[in-house]
């Protein structure tokens, strides 16, 4: 569970992709528009269909070209959804940018908040890197709170 210097770009890329996907959804009351240039052409569509892709179990999802901002694929992309774990994503981005992943943190009873959990225990000492994994992979609210 270590974020090495080689894996940091990958972790940052994953976080940026998720943040880009979240930012791509329309604000409440906004009408999403799709121009012809945002749509896949026939060759791109054929390439997408030729690739096997994992089954998506989420209620909504999107794949976004981060260079252009173009939505390449979406599942229920126009359905408004709650913000979900956006605060955890921002927390992780700030932590990755400004903190040392090896810095140790203590879990306090106040950190053991409700909702989804990484099942931390009061008094436990974890590195920021471990807390980030716990906050992002099982979406642990307790780990996100402890890493602040």
N, C-alpha and C positions, 0 to 999 in steps of 0.2 A: 504493500500500500504506500509506495513512495512515488512522489512526482519527481522524476529525474529531470535534468536539464534537457534531455532528449525528448521526454514526453510532455513537457510544458507546452510547446506549441500545439500538440494534439489536444490537450485539455482545453487550452484557450480557444482552439478552433471549434471544438464541440460546444463550448459555452457561447461563442459568438453565433454559431449556427442556430442554437436554440433561441438566443436573444433576437436574432434576425427574424426567425419564424414568428416569435411573439409580437415583434414590432410590425410585422406585415399584416396583421389582422386589423380590420377597420375599427375605429372608435365607435362607441354606441351612437347610433343615429346616422353614421356615415354610410354612404352608398358606395360600395366598391365598384370600380370600373375596370374593364379589361379592354385594352386596345388590341388591334390586330397584331401589333409588334410584340405584345406580351404572350401571345399564344405560340405553342410549339408548331413548327412547320411539319410537313408530312415526313420528311427524312428524320427529324428529331423524334417524332412520335413513333416511327418504326423502330428506331434505336431503343427507345424506352420499353416498348413492348417485347423486344428481343432479349432484354435482360431479365433474369429472374430476380425478384425482389422479395424481401421478407413480408410476412403477413402483418398488417397494421391492426392493432387491437384498440387503439385510442379512438375516442369519439370524433376527434378532429386532428388533422395533421397537415403538414406542408413541407415541401422541399423547395428551397429557394436558392437561386444562383446568387451567391453573396457578392460577386463582382458587379452584377447588373441590377440586383434586387428583383429580378423576374421570378415569379412563382412558376416552377416547372411542373409541379404536381400538388394537388391538395385533395383532402378528404373532408367533406363538409366545411370547406374553407369560408363559406359565407355565413355560417351559423355562428352567432355570438356566443362566446364561452366566458366563464369567470377567469380572472387573471391567473389563477393557479399558483405556481411557485415562482413567479417573477421576482419577488423579493429575494428568494434564495439564489437566483441566478445573479442578480446585481451584487449580493453579498459575496458570492464566490469570485466574481470579476474584480471587485475591489480588493478582496483578500489576496488574490493572485498577483495583482499589480503592486500592492503596497506592503505586503507582509512577507515574512520569511516562512516558507512552508515547514521548516523544522522547529519553529517557535512552539513551545508547549503551552497548553491552556488547561485549566482545571474546570471540570463540570460542576456547577453549583446547583443546589436545589431549584433556584429560580429559573434555571435553564431548561428544566424538564417540563416543557410546555405541552399542551394537548395537540391533537391532530396526528398527522403521520409522524413516526418516530424511528430513530435509529437505535432505540433502546439503550441509551446512555444511562450511566448510574452516577449519582452525586459523588463527588470525590475523585472520580476517574480523571487521569491526566492523559491527554492525547495531543499529538502534534496538529498544527493547523492543517497539514496535508490530510491526516486521517479524518479530521472534522469535515473537510471539504468533500472527501469521498462519501462520508456518512450523510452529509447534507444533500448531495446530488444523486447518488445512486438509489438509495431507498427513499429519497426525498424527506429526510429526517428534519423536522422542525427543531428538535432539541439540538441537533448538531449545528444547524445554521445559527441558532441563538447563542450557542457556546463559542462560536468562532468570532463573534462580534467583539 
